[in-house]
Amino acid sequence: MSNDQMREFLKSNPTFARSFADGFHVTLVCDEEKLTDVCKNLFEKMTKDGTLTWLDWKTFLLQTRRMPEDFLQEAARQKRNAVQKI
């Protein structure tokens, strides 16, 4: 789906579009990208303009595992800070 197609879709679906008021971002998760011609050009353009991020599966899985750990560490830190202020 091109940027223009996504914008047209969001324009024709205003209720759904409210979730994307600041625009949209695509994260492509795959081990290899084997694109040619127009698709390769679009991939490079979207990557350059910041609307597309490509991750391999290993990176994606590490990030999804790390996010809950980071959240729990931050929650524990804030709890310790709150106790110290009492």
C-alpha positions as CSV (number, residue, x, y, z in Angstrom):
1,M,0.0,0.0,0.0
2,S,1.5,3.3,-1.0
3,N,1.4,6.5,1.1
4,D,-1.3,7.9,-1.2
5,Q,-3.4,4.8,-0.8
6,M,-3.1,5.0,2.9
7,R,-4.0,8.6,3.0
8,E,-7.0,8.0,0.7
9,F,-8.1,5.1,2.9
10,L,-7.9,7.3,6.1
11,K,-9.7,10.1,4.3
12,S,-12.6,7.8,3.4
13,N,-12.8,6.3,6.9
14,P,-12.9,9.3,9.2
15,T,-13.7,7.4,12.4
16,F,-10.8,5.1,11.9
17,A,-8.6,8.0,10.8
18,R,-8.9,9.7,14.2
19,S,-6.5,7.1,15.5
20,F,-4.0,8.4,13.0
21,A,-4.3,12.2,13.6
22,D,-0.6,12.6,13.6
23,G,-0.1,10.4,10.5
24,F,0.9,6.8,10.3
25,H,4.0,4.7,10.7
26,V,4.6,1.2,9.2
27,T,6.9,-1.4,10.9
28,L,7.8,-4.2,8.5
29,V,9.0,-7.3,10.3
30,C,10.8,-9.8,8.1
31,D,14.2,-11.4,7.9
32,E,15.1,-10.2,4.4
33,E,13.8,-7.6,2.0
34,K,13.9,-8.7,-1.6
35,L,12.2,-5.8,-3.4
36,T,12.8,-4.6,-6.9
37,D,12.0,-1.5,-9.0
38,V,9.0,0.5,-7.8
39,C,8.6,-1.4,-4.6
40,K,12.3,-0.9,-3.7
41,N,12.0,2.8,-4.5
42,L,8.9,3.2,-2.3
43,F,10.5,1.2,0.5
44,E,13.6,3.5,0.4
45,K,11.5,6.6,0.2
46,M,9.2,5.6,3.1
47,T,12.3,4.6,5.2
48,K,14.0,7.9,4.4
49,D,10.9,10.0,5.3
50,G,10.4,8.1,8.5
51,T,7.1,6.4,7.8
52,L,8.5,2.9,7.6
53,T,10.9,1.0,9.8
54,W,12.2,-2.4,8.9
55,L,13.1,-4.9,11.6
56,D,14.3,-8.5,11.4
57,W,12.5,-11.0,13.5
58,K,15.3,-11.3,16.1
59,T,15.3,-7.6,16.7
60,F,11.5,-7.5,16.9
61,L,11.4,-10.3,19.4
62,L,14.1,-8.8,21.5
63,Q,12.3,-5.5,21.6
64,T,8.9,-7.0,22.5
65,R,10.6,-8.9,25.4
66,R,12.5,-5.9,26.6
67,M,9.5,-3.5,26.6
68,P,7.7,-5.2,29.5
69,E,11.0,-5.5,31.4
70,D,11.7,-1.8,30.9
71,F,8.2,-1.0,32.1
72,L,8.5,-3.0,35.2
73,Q,11.9,-1.5,36.1
74,E,10.5,2.0,35.6
75,A,7.4,1.2,37.8
76,A,9.7,-0.2,40.5
77,R,11.9,3.0,40.3
78,Q,8.9,5.3,40.6
79,K,7.6,3.2,43.5
80,R,10.9,3.6,45.4
81,N,10.9,7.3,44.7
82,A,7.4,7.7,46.0
83,V,8.3,5.8,49.2
84,Q,11.3,8.1,49.7
85,K,9.1,11.2,49.4
86,I,6.8,10.1,52.2
